[in-house]
Amino acid sequence: MSQPGELDDHVTPRRVVIVGGGFAGLFAARAFRHSPVHVTVVDRTAHHLFQPLLYQCATGVLSEGQIAVPLRSVLRRYENVDCILAEVTDVDVEGRRLIGLRPEGTPIEIPYDDLIVAAGVQQSYFGHDEFAQFAPGMKTLSDALMIRRRVFGAFEMAQTATDQEERRRWLTFALVGAGPTGVELAGQIRELATFTLRDQFRRIHPDEATVLLFDGGSVPLAPFGPKLSANATKALTGMGVELHMGSIVTHVDAHGLEAKGPDGTIKRYDAATVLWTAGIAAPPFADRLAKNTGAEQDRAGRLKVQPDLTLPGHPEISVVGDMMSLQHLPGVAETAMQTGFYAAKRIRHQVEQRAAEQKPFRYHDLGSAAYISRGRAVISLGRFRASGFIGWLMWLGIHITFLTSFRNRLGALLTWAVAFSRESRRERAFPMLQIVPGRDMYQPRRETVTDPERTRS
């Protein structure tokens, strides 16, 4: 019999375990439909998240239900696929067992014949993890909701500020990282201040909000090429976003940050809201897997794989998506989708005993897109480049196409129609948690006892 916390090891079909329910894990699981295998998807959350639109959830355009869908709902028609809510912490390579923790902390073991690791990446603070409590990143749904609290809470705090200096600090937003996420978030905060909230406060002028964007590179959206980068720079500065390129953030606290500029001078910037969108790192499980298999890791901790996406010496273990390092492939949704499908297809061919040997993985570039503001986006698709209104229309089409379910596509389309035509953001509710870093609002204060009689009693 199985021990408590251990799944039944006596499964007749070949057991395929997928770690992670993101794009790579989901596309891998879907590829096994009608295959003679038993698939188990293990994830620390119970939903699939459309990460490219996290920033729109964070700034009140879309609800969390429009960018996240339960994994069980997505995979309900796949009778050979099951889902487990747990966090994988280690792997027994010789025994082919995953070791993890259930949400309440009890251990769980999951046997496998083939393992597909699609665990994604986490935010990197470049060795300064202490920054995280003051500058949340944006990789998960919890991160997006945290940013929503910080952003909308900042305007509310500015409304009751007691002096001009405090008000200015609450209306200053500093973002670290000028990649797509940083650019999109900066543009949305500025648009939020100048359109959505413009006439909704009586004691402050939201359009006076200052948005600072810091990056160590020379231009925003550098991977998009000089022309689109220049277009993005023009659009951002036209909206009022202050670009601080060539700046390295050296310190972050509850009141702002310090950054070393191109001339080497360190300058202080007071900002009540600091958001981190720079850098990625592999999760701790990548280190455990590397140690137990002897696999190499790159500077970000991602695992170096062979052309067939397996680890050297371990053909039963595939690593896909953002956690994989191969030929400098970009860490985007398209890479995750294609690698997840490829890994599943390779295993499926083995199980079905197809004679033809599968070719090495080949990436097909489907382009990159970044939303700047209403009516403005940049698109890079092979040699094709587009920006402005045309880029924005293409951005809409791409994201509607890749949203996970029909309900989410329809909901997003209707929401965008209202938001873009009426300057309205309906998803602005937020709990009073962590508006001020490290503190929940309205926490009851403990009564200080000074009466000796009450002390003795």
Summary of the structure (lengths in Angstrom):
residues: 457
radius of gyration: 23.9
end to end distance: 55.9
largest distance: 88.1
contacts: 1475
relative contact order: 0.15
helix: 35%
strand: 25%
